[in-house]
Amino acid sequence: MSTRPQDDRNQEATVYLGNLDERCTDALIWELMLQAGPVANVHLPKDRISMAHQGYGFCEFLTEEDAEYACKIMNQIKLWGKPIRASSDKKQLDVGANLFIGNLDENVDDRLLFETFARFGAISNVANVARDPSTGMSRGFGFINYTDFEAADTAIEQMNNQYLMNKAITVHTEE
C-alpha cells in the first residue's frame, strides 16, 4: 500500500470511495478492490488527531479500464451494512479544501455543522462531527470538505475564532 503523493496518482485510473465504515482499513479496501483488478495504491485520508480515516478514500488501479469496472461493480456494495460509493476520481478533492473544526460545543451535530458552513460554498462530503464510538458523545471536533480552495479560505476567514453555540471554534485546513 503505497503512500505516494496524490499528484503522482494516475487520476484516470483512480476511484473515489465514499461512505466507508470506520472499521475499514487500507488493507481491507486493497483486498476488496483487488476483485475488480490489479491495485496500484490505496489511500484513506486520516485525521491528524484521532488517526481514524474520514469515511472516504481513493483506490488507484493499474489501468483506466479496471477503475471503470470497479465503479460499476463496487458501487453500493455493503461493508458493515453501509453501501459504499464508488465513482471516478476525475473531480479530485483539493487537499486544502478539507477543513478541521475544533473546540466544538458538545451539542453541535453534523446537521448544524453542515448548515453553518454550507453558506461559504459547495460541500463535497457530509459534514462530520467526530464522536466517541462507545458513548456517541461529541469529541469536540469535526470536518468539512469543500469542492474548492476559495470556499475553504472564505470559511476560515469568516469562522475561525467565531462562536458556534457557546464556544469559540477554531477552523483551519486539515493537513
N, C-alpha and C positions, 0 to 999 in steps of 0.2 A: 504494500500500500504506500505508494509514493506520496511525498508531500511537496511536490513541485509547486511553484507559484502559479496562480490562476492564469497569468499571462502566457505561460508555456503550454497551456492546455490547447488541444485541438477543439475549438468551440463547436465545430460541425459534428464532432463525434461525442459530444458531451450531453448527458441527460440530467435535467434538474429533477430532484426527488423531493417532494413536499409531504407534509402531514405525517412525518416519521415519528413513531413512538419513542419515548425517552430511553427505552431499553435497546434500541438499535445501536449497533456498533459499526465501525468501518469494516471490520472483518465479516460481519453478517451481511451487510449491503454488498460487499465484494462477492461473497458466495451466491447471494440471490441474483445479482446482475450477471454473474457468470453463466446463468442459464440462458441468457439471451445472446451471449457472445464473449470473446476474449476481452477482459477488462485491463485497461492501462493504469487507471488511477481512481481512487475513491476519496472524496473529501467531505467530511461533515464539519462545518464551522463550529467551533467550540466557544462557549462563554469563558471569558478570562477569569472570572471568579470561581464559578462552580465547576468549570471544565466539562460541563454537560453540553451535548450538542443542542442546537436550537430548533430541531424539528424539521430541518431540511438539509439537503446536501447535493453533491454532484458526483456523477459517475462518468468517467471518460472511457470510451471503448476504443479499440484499435481502428475501427472503420466507421464511417458515417452510416453505412447500411446496418451495422449491429446496433447503433444508437437508435435509429428509426425503428428497428424491430423491437428493441427494449421498450420504447414508448408505447408501442401497440400492445405488447403482451403483459407489461408490468403495471400499466396504469390501472388503478383501482384494486390491485391485489391487496388483500388484507394481511397486515402484520399486527399481531396482538389486537385484533378487532378493528384496527384503523385502516381504511383504504388509502394506500399511498398514491400520490400524484406523480406521474412520470411524464415529463414533457421535454421538448428540445430546449437546449440551453442557449438559444440564439439571442435571447434578451437577457444576457448575463447581468446579475446584480452588481452595481458598483460597490466596491468594498467600503468606501467612505460613506455610503448611503445607509449603512447599518448603524443604528444608534443604541447606546446603552443609557437607560434612565435609572438613576439611583436615588436613594433616600425617599422611596415611595411610602406614602401613608398605608397602613395595613388594610384600609378599606378600598384602595384603588384596585379595580379589577380590569380584565382585558378590555371590556367594552369602554370603560371610562378612558383608559389609556388610548385606545383607538380614536374615540371621539375627540379627545383633547389634541391629538397630533395630526388628525386627518386634514385639518384646515391648511396645513403647510404644503401639501402635495399628495400625490398618489402613493398609497402604501402597498407594497408588493407582497406582504405576508401578513398573517394575522398578528395583531399586537399581542404581546406575550408577557404577562407578569409571572415571574418565577415563584413557584410555590414549593413548600416542603412536601415531599411525596407522602409522608406518613400522617401529617396533620392537615394538609391542604391550606395552611396559613401562608400568607404572602411572605416572601423572603426580603422584601423591601427594594427590589429592583426589577427591571423589565427591559424589553427590547421592542424597537420599531424598525422596520425595514422599508425604506423609501425606494422608489424606482430610479431616482436620480440624486446627484450631489446637491443641486440647488435647493431642493425641498429639505434635505437633511441640514444644510447650512442655515437655512431660514429657521428651522425648528430649534437648532442650537442657540441661535441669536435671540430668538423670542422667548424660549422656555427655560434656559439654564438659569438657575437660582430663583425661579419664579415659584410661587406657592401653588401646589395642587392638593386640594383638600387642606390639611393642616401642616404640611411640610414643604420647605423649600427644596425642590428637586434639583439634581444635577443631570445634565444632558451632554453627552459627548459621543464622538464616533467610537464605535467598537473596533478594537484592534485585533 
